[in-house]
Amino acid sequence: MKTISFTDFRKKASDVIDEVEQGEAFILMRRGKPVAEVVPYSDETLQTPSWKQSLTRLRMKGSDLSSAILDEREAS
């Protein structure tokens, strides 16, 4: 992945986009700090972020936690 300053990107945008079309990726820098990635577009279906994906639920025999807490309170 190549890096390019914001100023150079503005000056050479057409050339950069040509390279991106060929598969190259760029990190766009402003004042020495990365601010964006310019990557080739992908037609693949966008994946759901991992934090939004449903998780496998664990099932255990026995009572659930809230029932166990209530039972413990009643026993005290």
PDB file with one MODEL, atoms N, CA, C and O in Angstrom:
MODEL        1
ATOM      1  N   MET A   1       0.851  -1.164   0.000  1.00  0.00           N
ATOM      2  CA  MET A   1       0.000   0.000   0.000  1.00  0.00           C
ATOM      3  C   MET A   1       0.901   1.233   0.000  1.00  0.00           C
ATOM      4  O   MET A   1       1.842   1.342   0.786  1.00  0.00           O
ATOM      5  N   LYS A   2       0.584   2.150  -0.902  1.00  0.00           N
ATOM      6  CA  LYS A   2       1.372   3.368  -1.031  1.00  0.00           C
ATOM      7  C   LYS A   2       0.761   4.474  -0.171  1.00  0.00           C
ATOM      8  O   LYS A   2      -0.424   4.438   0.160  1.00  0.00           O
ATOM      9  N   THR A   3       1.592   5.457   0.183  1.00  0.00           N
ATOM     10  CA  THR A   3       1.085   6.639   0.878  1.00  0.00           C
ATOM     11  C   THR A   3       1.242   7.837  -0.045  1.00  0.00           C
ATOM     12  O   THR A   3       2.154   7.895  -0.870  1.00  0.00           O
ATOM     13  N   ILE A   4       0.332   8.788   0.113  1.00  0.00           N
ATOM     14  CA  ILE A   4       0.377   9.995  -0.701  1.00  0.00           C
ATOM     15  C   ILE A   4      -0.155  11.154   0.132  1.00  0.00           C
ATOM     16  O   ILE A   4      -1.131  11.008   0.867  1.00  0.00           O
ATOM     17  N   SER A   5       0.499  12.304   0.007  1.00  0.00           N
ATOM     18  CA  SER A   5       0.041  13.484   0.750  1.00  0.00           C
ATOM     19  C   SER A   5      -1.232  14.014   0.094  1.00  0.00           C
ATOM     20  O   SER A   5      -1.487  13.774  -1.086  1.00  0.00           O
ATOM     21  N   PHE A   6      -2.010  14.727   0.870  1.00  0.00           N
ATOM     22  CA  PHE A   6      -3.254  15.295   0.366  1.00  0.00           C
ATOM     23  C   PHE A   6      -2.975  16.238  -0.799  1.00  0.00           C
ATOM     24  O   PHE A   6      -3.706  16.237  -1.789  1.00  0.00           O
ATOM     25  N   THR A   7      -1.921  17.042  -0.685  1.00  0.00           N
ATOM     26  CA  THR A   7      -1.558  17.985  -1.751  1.00  0.00           C
ATOM     27  C   THR A   7      -1.223  17.241  -3.039  1.00  0.00           C
ATOM     28  O   THR A   7      -1.690  17.614  -4.115  1.00  0.00           O
ATOM     29  N   ASP A   8      -0.406  16.178  -2.928  1.00  0.00           N
ATOM     30  CA  ASP A   8      -0.063  15.394  -4.112  1.00  0.00           C
ATOM     31  C   ASP A   8      -1.288  14.692  -4.687  1.00  0.00           C
ATOM     32  O   ASP A   8      -1.427  14.567  -5.904  1.00  0.00           O
ATOM     33  N   PHE A   9      -2.166  14.241  -3.811  1.00  0.00           N
ATOM     34  CA  PHE A   9      -3.387  13.589  -4.285  1.00  0.00           C
ATOM     35  C   PHE A   9      -4.217  14.563  -5.120  1.00  0.00           C
ATOM     36  O   PHE A   9      -4.724  14.201  -6.182  1.00  0.00           O
ATOM     37  N   ARG A  10      -4.354  15.796  -4.637  1.00  0.00           N
ATOM     38  CA  ARG A  10      -5.123  16.797  -5.389  1.00  0.00           C
ATOM     39  C   ARG A  10      -4.491  17.060  -6.749  1.00  0.00           C
ATOM     40  O   ARG A  10      -5.193  17.194  -7.752  1.00  0.00           O
ATOM     41  N   LYS A  11      -3.178  17.133  -6.779  1.00  0.00           N
ATOM     42  CA  LYS A  11      -2.482  17.414  -8.032  1.00  0.00           C
ATOM     43  C   LYS A  11      -2.539  16.244  -9.011  1.00  0.00           C
ATOM     44  O   LYS A  11      -2.616  16.440 -10.223  1.00  0.00           O
ATOM     45  N   LYS A  12      -2.501  15.013  -8.467  1.00  0.00           N
ATOM     46  CA  LYS A  12      -2.382  13.822  -9.314  1.00  0.00           C
ATOM     47  C   LYS A  12      -3.581  12.888  -9.178  1.00  0.00           C
ATOM     48  O   LYS A  12      -3.446  11.679  -9.368  1.00  0.00           O
ATOM     49  N   ALA A  13      -4.748  13.433  -8.852  1.00  0.00           N
ATOM     50  CA  ALA A  13      -5.921  12.595  -8.580  1.00  0.00           C
ATOM     51  C   ALA A  13      -6.219  11.627  -9.722  1.00  0.00           C
ATOM     52  O   ALA A  13      -6.495  10.453  -9.475  1.00  0.00           O
ATOM     53  N   SER A  14      -6.170  12.087 -10.929  1.00  0.00           N
ATOM     54  CA  SER A  14      -6.483  11.227 -12.072  1.00  0.00           C
ATOM     55  C   SER A  14      -5.515  10.043 -12.157  1.00  0.00           C
ATOM     56  O   SER A  14      -5.930   8.908 -12.388  1.00  0.00           O
ATOM     57  N   ASP A  15      -4.212  10.324 -11.965  1.00  0.00           N
ATOM     58  CA  ASP A  15      -3.208   9.251 -12.005  1.00  0.00           C
ATOM     59  C   ASP A  15      -3.404   8.268 -10.852  1.00  0.00           C
ATOM     60  O   ASP A  15      -3.268   7.057 -11.028  1.00  0.00           O
ATOM     61  N   VAL A  16      -3.724   8.801  -9.669  1.00  0.00           N
ATOM     62  CA  VAL A  16      -3.944   7.936  -8.502  1.00  0.00           C
ATOM     63  C   VAL A  16      -5.141   7.029  -8.744  1.00  0.00           C
ATOM     64  O   VAL A  16      -5.086   5.832  -8.463  1.00  0.00           O
ATOM     65  N   ILE A  17      -6.226   7.601  -9.265  1.00  0.00           N
ATOM     66  CA  ILE A  17      -7.422   6.797  -9.535  1.00  0.00           C
ATOM     67  C   ILE A  17      -7.131   5.731 -10.585  1.00  0.00           C
ATOM     68  O   ILE A  17      -7.648   4.618 -10.489  1.00  0.00           O
ATOM     69  N   ASP A  18      -6.315   6.051 -11.582  1.00  0.00           N
ATOM     70  CA  ASP A  18      -5.919   5.042 -12.569  1.00  0.00           C
ATOM     71  C   ASP A  18      -5.211   3.868 -11.888  1.00  0.00           C
ATOM     72  O   ASP A  18      -5.469   2.709 -12.210  1.00  0.00           O
ATOM     73  N   GLU A  19      -4.316   4.178 -10.943  1.00  0.00           N
ATOM     74  CA  GLU A  19      -3.605   3.117 -10.225  1.00  0.00           C
ATOM     75  C   GLU A  19      -4.559   2.308  -9.348  1.00  0.00           C
ATOM     76  O   GLU A  19      -4.426   1.089  -9.237  1.00  0.00           O
ATOM     77  N   VAL A  20      -5.513   2.987  -8.732  1.00  0.00           N
ATOM     78  CA  VAL A  20      -6.497   2.284  -7.894  1.00  0.00           C
ATOM     79  C   VAL A  20      -7.313   1.327  -8.758  1.00  0.00           C
ATOM     80  O   VAL A  20      -7.615   0.213  -8.331  1.00  0.00           O
ATOM     81  N   GLU A  21      -7.669   1.750  -9.961  1.00  0.00           N
ATOM     82  CA  GLU A  21      -8.406   0.874 -10.874  1.00  0.00           C
ATOM     83  C   GLU A  21      -7.603  -0.373 -11.229  1.00  0.00           C
ATOM     84  O   GLU A  21      -8.174  -1.418 -11.543  1.00  0.00           O
ATOM     85  N   GLN A  22      -6.274  -0.259 -11.178  1.00  0.00           N
ATOM     86  CA  GLN A  22      -5.401  -1.392 -11.466  1.00  0.00           C
ATOM     87  C   GLN A  22      -5.146  -2.261 -10.229  1.00  0.00           C
ATOM     88  O   GLN A  22      -4.414  -3.248 -10.301  1.00  0.00           O
ATOM     89  N   GLY A  23      -5.760  -1.886  -9.080  1.00  0.00           N
ATOM     90  CA  GLY A  23      -5.641  -2.709  -7.882  1.00  0.00           C
ATOM     91  C   GLY A  23      -4.781  -2.131  -6.772  1.00  0.00           C
ATOM     92  O   GLY A  23      -4.708  -2.713  -5.690  1.00  0.00           O
ATOM     93  N   GLU A  24      -4.131  -1.007  -7.011  1.00  0.00           N
ATOM     94  CA  GLU A  24      -3.272  -0.393  -5.985  1.00  0.00           C
ATOM     95  C   GLU A  24      -4.138   0.293  -4.926  1.00  0.00           C
ATOM     96  O   GLU A  24      -5.223   0.789  -5.227  1.00  0.00           O
ATOM     97  N   ALA A  25      -3.652   0.313  -3.699  1.00  0.00           N
ATOM     98  CA  ALA A  25      -4.329   1.003  -2.595  1.00  0.00           C
ATOM     99  C   ALA A  25      -3.415   2.099  -2.069  1.00  0.00           C
ATOM    100  O   ALA A  25      -2.191   1.972  -2.094  1.00  0.00           O
ATOM    101  N   PHE A  26      -4.027   3.175  -1.594  1.00  0.00           N
ATOM    102  CA  PHE A  26      -3.270   4.326  -1.091  1.00  0.00           C
ATOM    103  C   PHE A  26      -3.761   4.716   0.292  1.00  0.00           C
ATOM    104  O   PHE A  26      -4.940   4.571   0.613  1.00  0.00           O
ATOM    105  N   ILE A  27      -2.833   5.216   1.110  1.00  0.00           N
ATOM    106  CA  ILE A  27      -3.187   5.872   2.367  1.00  0.00           C
ATOM    107  C   ILE A  27      -2.993   7.357   2.126  1.00  0.00           C
ATOM    108  O   ILE A  27      -1.901   7.800   1.769  1.00  0.00           O
ATOM    109  N   LEU A  28      -4.045   8.116   2.319  1.00  0.00           N
ATOM    110  CA  LEU A  28      -4.020   9.556   2.103  1.00  0.00           C
ATOM    111  C   LEU A  28      -3.583  10.231   3.396  1.00  0.00           C
ATOM    112  O   LEU A  28      -4.205  10.044   4.442  1.00  0.00           O
ATOM    113  N   MET A  29      -2.515  11.015   3.321  1.00  0.00           N
ATOM    114  CA  MET A  29      -1.932  11.662   4.490  1.00  0.00           C
ATOM    115  C   MET A  29      -2.228  13.156   4.476  1.00  0.00           C
ATOM    116  O   MET A  29      -2.205  13.789   3.420  1.00  0.00           O
ATOM    117  N   ARG A  30      -2.505  13.715   5.640  1.00  0.00           N
ATOM    118  CA  ARG A  30      -2.656  15.165   5.784  1.00  0.00           C
ATOM    119  C   ARG A  30      -1.829  15.579   6.992  1.00  0.00           C
ATOM    120  O   ARG A  30      -2.036  15.088   8.101  1.00  0.00           O
ATOM    121  N   ARG A  31      -0.896  16.483   6.763  1.00  0.00           N
ATOM    122  CA  ARG A  31       0.018  16.945   7.807  1.00  0.00           C
ATOM    123  C   ARG A  31       0.743  15.765   8.488  1.00  0.00           C
ATOM    124  O   ARG A  31       0.968  15.777   9.698  1.00  0.00           O
ATOM    125  N   GLY A  32       1.096  14.767   7.696  1.00  0.00           N
ATOM    126  CA  GLY A  32       1.849  13.627   8.200  1.00  0.00           C
ATOM    127  C   GLY A  32       1.037  12.565   8.906  1.00  0.00           C
ATOM    128  O   GLY A  32       1.599  11.592   9.409  1.00  0.00           O
ATOM    129  N   LYS A  33      -0.293  12.733   8.957  1.00  0.00           N
ATOM    130  CA  LYS A  33      -1.144  11.750   9.635  1.00  0.00           C
ATOM    131  C   LYS A  33      -2.090  11.104   8.628  1.00  0.00           C
ATOM    132  O   LYS A  33      -2.629  11.784   7.755  1.00  0.00           O
ATOM    133  N   PRO A  34      -2.293   9.790   8.747  1.00  0.00           N
ATOM    134  CA  PRO A  34      -3.216   9.121   7.824  1.00  0.00           C
ATOM    135  C   PRO A  34      -4.659   9.565   8.089  1.00  0.00           C
ATOM    136  O   PRO A  34      -5.105   9.605   9.236  1.00  0.00           O
ATOM    137  N   VAL A  35      -5.383   9.899   7.006  1.00  0.00           N
ATOM    138  CA  VAL A  35      -6.766  10.350   7.150  1.00  0.00           C
ATOM    139  C   VAL A  35      -7.750   9.498   6.352  1.00  0.00           C
ATOM    140  O   VAL A  35      -8.945   9.503   6.647  1.00  0.00           O
ATOM    141  N   ALA A  36      -7.265   8.764   5.341  1.00  0.00           N
ATOM    142  CA  ALA A  36      -8.184   7.967   4.531  1.00  0.00           C
ATOM    143  C   ALA A  36      -7.418   6.883   3.786  1.00  0.00           C
ATOM    144  O   ALA A  36      -6.209   6.971   3.575  1.00  0.00           O
ATOM    145  N   GLU A  37      -8.167   5.861   3.397  1.00  0.00           N
ATOM    146  CA  GLU A  37      -7.643   4.826   2.515  1.00  0.00           C
ATOM    147  C   GLU A  37      -8.387   4.929   1.203  1.00  0.00           C
ATOM    148  O   GLU A  37      -9.613   5.039   1.185  1.00  0.00           O
ATOM    149  N   VAL A  38      -7.663   4.895   0.117  1.00  0.00           N
ATOM    150  CA  VAL A  38      -8.281   4.853  -1.201  1.00  0.00           C
ATOM    151  C   VAL A  38      -7.988   3.461  -1.737  1.00  0.00           C
ATOM    152  O   VAL A  38      -6.843   3.126  -2.038  1.00  0.00           O
ATOM    153  N   VAL A  39      -9.035   2.656  -1.852  1.00  0.00           N
ATOM    154  CA  VAL A  39      -8.879   1.257  -2.255  1.00  0.00           C
ATOM    155  C   VAL A  39      -9.812   0.953  -3.421  1.00  0.00           C
ATOM    156  O   VAL A  39     -10.810   1.648  -3.609  1.00  0.00           O
ATOM    157  N   PRO A  40      -9.502  -0.064  -4.197  1.00  0.00           N
ATOM    158  CA  PRO A  40     -10.385  -0.425  -5.308  1.00  0.00           C
ATOM    159  C   PRO A  40     -11.772  -0.824  -4.789  1.00  0.00           C
ATOM    160  O   PRO A  40     -11.899  -1.443  -3.733  1.00  0.00           O
ATOM    161  N   TYR A  41     -12.795  -0.459  -5.544  1.00  0.00           N
ATOM    162  CA  TYR A  41     -14.165  -0.804  -5.197  1.00  0.00           C
ATOM    163  C   TYR A  41     -14.361  -2.304  -5.354  1.00  0.00           C
ATOM    164  O   TYR A  41     -13.841  -2.915  -6.287  1.00  0.00           O
ATOM    165  N   SER A  42     -15.110  -2.886  -4.436  1.00  0.00           N
ATOM    166  CA  SER A  42     -15.400  -4.315  -4.494  1.00  0.00           C
ATOM    167  C   SER A  42     -16.891  -4.501  -4.692  1.00  0.00           C
ATOM    168  O   SER A  42     -17.693  -3.918  -3.962  1.00  0.00           O
ATOM    169  N   ASP A  43     -17.266  -5.303  -5.668  1.00  0.00           N
ATOM    170  CA  ASP A  43     -18.676  -5.587  -5.940  1.00  0.00           C
ATOM    171  C   ASP A  43     -19.249  -6.611  -4.973  1.00  0.00           C
ATOM    172  O   ASP A  43     -20.461  -6.825  -4.944  1.00  0.00           O
ATOM    173  N   GLU A  44     -18.397  -7.241  -4.187  1.00  0.00           N
ATOM    174  CA  GLU A  44     -18.863  -8.260  -3.254  1.00  0.00           C
ATOM    175  C   GLU A  44     -19.831  -7.654  -2.254  1.00  0.00           C
ATOM    176  O   GLU A  44     -19.731  -6.478  -1.902  1.00  0.00           O
ATOM    177  N   THR A  45     -20.760  -8.469  -1.807  1.00  0.00           N
ATOM    178  CA  THR A  45     -21.726  -8.015  -0.816  1.00  0.00           C
ATOM    179  C   THR A  45     -20.986  -7.554   0.431  1.00  0.00           C
ATOM    180  O   THR A  45     -20.090  -8.237   0.926  1.00  0.00           O
ATOM    181  N   LEU A  46     -21.371  -6.392   0.929  1.00  0.00           N
ATOM    182  CA  LEU A  46     -20.728  -5.876   2.131  1.00  0.00           C
ATOM    183  C   LEU A  46     -21.046  -6.784   3.306  1.00  0.00           C
ATOM    184  O   LEU A  46     -22.192  -7.182   3.511  1.00  0.00           O
ATOM    185  N   GLN A  47     -20.035  -7.097   4.057  1.00  0.00           N
ATOM    186  CA  GLN A  47     -20.215  -7.970   5.208  1.00  0.00           C
ATOM    187  C   GLN A  47     -20.705  -7.165   6.402  1.00  0.00           C
ATOM    188  O   GLN A  47     -20.357  -5.996   6.575  1.00  0.00           O
ATOM    189  N   THR A  48     -21.509  -7.811   7.210  1.00  0.00           N
ATOM    190  CA  THR A  48     -21.958  -7.206   8.456  1.00  0.00           C
ATOM    191  C   THR A  48     -20.762  -7.131   9.396  1.00  0.00           C
ATOM    192  O   THR A  48     -20.033  -8.114   9.532  1.00  0.00           O
ATOM    193  N   PRO A  49     -20.540  -5.984  10.052  1.00  0.00           N
ATOM    194  CA  PRO A  49     -19.426  -5.898  10.995  1.00  0.00           C
ATOM    195  C   PRO A  49     -19.546  -6.978  12.078  1.00  0.00           C
ATOM    196  O   PRO A  49     -20.651  -7.367  12.456  1.00  0.00           O
ATOM    197  N   SER A  50     -18.430  -7.443  12.558  1.00  0.00           N
ATOM    198  CA  SER A  50     -18.431  -8.545  13.530  1.00  0.00           C
ATOM    199  C   SER A  50     -19.241  -8.214  14.773  1.00  0.00           C
ATOM    200  O   SER A  50     -19.828  -9.112  15.376  1.00  0.00           O
ATOM    201  N   TRP A  51     -19.287  -6.936  15.174  1.00  0.00           N
ATOM    202  CA  TRP A  51     -20.011  -6.586  16.381  1.00  0.00           C
ATOM    203  C   TRP A  51     -21.521  -6.627  16.162  1.00  0.00           C
ATOM    204  O   TRP A  51     -22.286  -6.602  17.126  1.00  0.00           O
ATOM    205  N   LYS A  52     -21.960  -6.692  14.887  1.00  0.00           N
ATOM    206  CA  LYS A  52     -23.388  -6.778  14.603  1.00  0.00           C
ATOM    207  C   LYS A  52     -23.836  -8.203  14.291  1.00  0.00           C
ATOM    208  O   LYS A  52     -25.036  -8.476  14.234  1.00  0.00           O
ATOM    209  N   GLN A  53     -22.892  -9.106  14.090  1.00  0.00           N
ATOM    210  CA  GLN A  53     -23.238 -10.478  13.738  1.00  0.00           C
ATOM    211  C   GLN A  53     -23.792 -11.196  14.962  1.00  0.00           C
ATOM    212  O   GLN A  53     -23.366 -10.972  16.096  1.00  0.00           O
ATOM    213  N   SER A  54     -24.761 -12.071  14.685  1.00  0.00           N
ATOM    214  CA  SER A  54     -25.328 -12.821  15.803  1.00  0.00           C
ATOM    215  C   SER A  54     -24.305 -13.849  16.286  1.00  0.00           C
ATOM    216  O   SER A  54     -23.551 -14.423  15.501  1.00  0.00           O
ATOM    217  N   LEU A  55     -24.305 -14.057  17.572  1.00  0.00           N
ATOM    218  CA  LEU A  55     -23.347 -14.972  18.178  1.00  0.00           C
ATOM    219  C   LEU A  55     -24.020 -16.297  18.500  1.00  0.00           C
ATOM    220  O   LEU A  55     -25.244 -16.383  18.600  1.00  0.00           O
ATOM    221  N   THR A  56     -23.210 -17.313  18.657  1.00  0.00           N
ATOM    222  CA  THR A  56     -23.716 -18.600  19.085  1.00  0.00           C
ATOM    223  C   THR A  56     -24.050 -18.505  20.562  1.00  0.00           C
ATOM    224  O   THR A  56     -23.215 -18.088  21.365  1.00  0.00           O
ATOM    225  N   ARG A  57     -25.240 -18.880  20.917  1.00  0.00           N
ATOM    226  CA  ARG A  57     -25.650 -18.833  22.320  1.00  0.00           C
ATOM    227  C   ARG A  57     -25.272 -20.143  22.999  1.00  0.00           C
ATOM    228  O   ARG A  57     -25.477 -21.227  22.454  1.00  0.00           O
ATOM    229  N   LEU A  58     -24.727 -20.022  24.173  1.00  0.00           N
ATOM    230  CA  LEU A  58     -24.382 -21.199  24.955  1.00  0.00           C
ATOM    231  C   LEU A  58     -25.590 -21.637  25.758  1.00  0.00           C
ATOM    232  O   LEU A  58     -26.266 -20.813  26.376  1.00  0.00           O
ATOM    233  N   ARG A  59     -25.856 -22.901  25.750  1.00  0.00           N
ATOM    234  CA  ARG A  59     -26.967 -23.455  26.518  1.00  0.00           C
ATOM    235  C   ARG A  59     -26.403 -24.426  27.542  1.00  0.00           C
ATOM    236  O   ARG A  59     -25.575 -25.276  27.215  1.00  0.00           O
ATOM    237  N   MET A  60     -26.852 -24.294  28.774  1.00  0.00           N
ATOM    238  CA  MET A  60     -26.404 -25.186  29.835  1.00  0.00           C
ATOM    239  C   MET A  60     -27.621 -25.714  30.561  1.00  0.00           C
ATOM    240  O   MET A  60     -28.641 -25.033  30.667  1.00  0.00           O
ATOM    241  N   LYS A  61     -27.509 -26.921  31.057  1.00  0.00           N
ATOM    242  CA  LYS A  61     -28.588 -27.489  31.843  1.00  0.00           C
ATOM    243  C   LYS A  61     -28.609 -26.813  33.202  1.00  0.00           C
ATOM    244  O   LYS A  61     -27.565 -26.433  33.734  1.00  0.00           O
ATOM    245  N   GLY A  62     -29.787 -26.669  33.753  1.00  0.00           N
ATOM    246  CA  GLY A  62     -29.912 -26.043  35.058  1.00  0.00           C
ATOM    247  C   GLY A  62     -30.682 -24.748  34.941  1.00  0.00           C
ATOM    248  O   GLY A  62     -31.172 -24.392  33.869  1.00  0.00           O
ATOM    249  N   SER A  63     -30.782 -24.055  36.046  1.00  0.00           N
ATOM    250  CA  SER A  63     -31.553 -22.812  36.060  1.00  0.00           C
ATOM    251  C   SER A  63     -30.727 -21.660  35.497  1.00  0.00           C
ATOM    252  O   SER A  63     -29.498 -21.714  35.447  1.00  0.00           O
ATOM    253  N   ASP A  64     -31.434 -20.626  35.077  1.00  0.00           N
ATOM    254  CA  ASP A  64     -30.725 -19.461  34.569  1.00  0.00           C
ATOM    255  C   ASP A  64     -30.199 -18.639  35.747  1.00  0.00           C
ATOM    256  O   ASP A  64     -30.557 -18.892  36.897  1.00  0.00           O
ATOM    257  N   LEU A  65     -29.369 -17.679  35.459  1.00  0.00           N
ATOM    258  CA  LEU A  65     -28.693 -16.902  36.494  1.00  0.00           C
ATOM    259  C   LEU A  65     -29.669 -16.129  37.364  1.00  0.00           C
ATOM    260  O   LEU A  65     -29.526 -16.102  38.586  1.00  0.00           O
ATOM    261  N   SER A  66     -30.664 -15.497  36.741  1.00  0.00           N
ATOM    262  CA  SER A  66     -31.602 -14.698  37.535  1.00  0.00           C
ATOM    263  C   SER A  66     -32.380 -15.579  38.511  1.00  0.00           C
ATOM    264  O   SER A  66     -32.635 -15.165  39.642  1.00  0.00           O
ATOM    265  N   SER A  67     -32.760 -16.787  38.089  1.00  0.00           N
ATOM    266  CA  SER A  67     -33.458 -17.705  38.990  1.00  0.00           C
ATOM    267  C   SER A  67     -32.551 -18.134  40.139  1.00  0.00           C
ATOM    268  O   SER A  67     -33.000 -18.238  41.281  1.00  0.00           O
ATOM    269  N   ALA A  68     -31.292 -18.379  39.846  1.00  0.00           N
ATOM    270  CA  ALA A  68     -30.345 -18.785  40.876  1.00  0.00           C
ATOM    271  C   ALA A  68     -30.166 -17.665  41.905  1.00  0.00           C
ATOM    272  O   ALA A  68     -30.070 -17.933  43.102  1.00  0.00           O
ATOM    273  N   ILE A  69     -30.121 -16.426  41.446  1.00  0.00           N
ATOM    274  CA  ILE A  69     -29.972 -15.292  42.366  1.00  0.00           C
ATOM    275  C   ILE A  69     -31.203 -15.157  43.250  1.00  0.00           C
ATOM    276  O   ILE A  69     -31.087 -14.945  44.457  1.00  0.00           O
ATOM    277  N   LEU A  70     -32.386 -15.279  42.648  1.00  0.00           N
ATOM    278  CA  LEU A  70     -33.624 -15.173  43.438  1.00  0.00           C
ATOM    279  C   LEU A  70     -33.709 -16.309  44.448  1.00  0.00           C
ATOM    280  O   LEU A  70     -34.104 -16.087  45.593  1.00  0.00           O
ATOM    281  N   ASP A  71     -33.346 -17.515  44.044  1.00  0.00           N
ATOM    282  CA  ASP A  71     -33.349 -18.645  44.983  1.00  0.00           C
ATOM    283  C   ASP A  71     -32.394 -18.398  46.145  1.00  0.00           C
ATOM    284  O   ASP A  71     -32.715 -18.695  47.295  1.00  0.00           O
ATOM    285  N   GLU A  72     -31.230 -17.858  45.840  1.00  0.00           N
ATOM    286  CA  GLU A  72     -30.237 -17.569  46.881  1.00  0.00           C
ATOM    287  C   GLU A  72     -30.756 -16.509  47.853  1.00  0.00           C
ATOM    288  O   GLU A  72     -30.534 -16.614  49.060  1.00  0.00           O
ATOM    289  N   ARG A  73     -31.437 -15.499  47.342  1.00  0.00           N
ATOM    290  CA  ARG A  73     -31.994 -14.448  48.195  1.00  0.00           C
ATOM    291  C   ARG A  73     -33.084 -15.002  49.112  1.00  0.00           C
ATOM    292  O   ARG A  73     -33.169 -14.637  50.284  1.00  0.00           O
ATOM    293  N   GLU A  74     -33.900 -15.872  48.571  1.00  0.00           N
ATOM    294  CA  GLU A  74     -34.974 -16.457  49.397  1.00  0.00           C
ATOM    295  C   GLU A  74     -34.423 -17.374  50.471  1.00  0.00           C
ATOM    296  O   GLU A  74     -35.001 -17.479  51.553  1.00  0.00           O
ATOM    297  N   ALA A  75     -33.314 -18.039  50.187  1.00  0.00           N
ATOM    298  CA  ALA A  75     -32.717 -18.958  51.154  1.00  0.00           C
ATOM    299  C   ALA A  75     -32.048 -18.203  52.299  1.00  0.00           C
ATOM    300  O   ALA A  75     -31.886 -18.763  53.383  1.00  0.00           O
ATOM    301  N   SER A  76     -31.657 -16.952  52.086  1.00  0.00           N
ATOM    302  CA  SER A  76     -30.958 -16.184  53.119  1.00  0.00           C
ATOM    303  C   SER A  76     -31.877 -15.602  54.141  1.00  0.00           C
ATOM    304  O   SER A  76     -31.424 -14.932  55.069  1.00  0.00           O
TER     305      SER A  76
ENDMDL
END
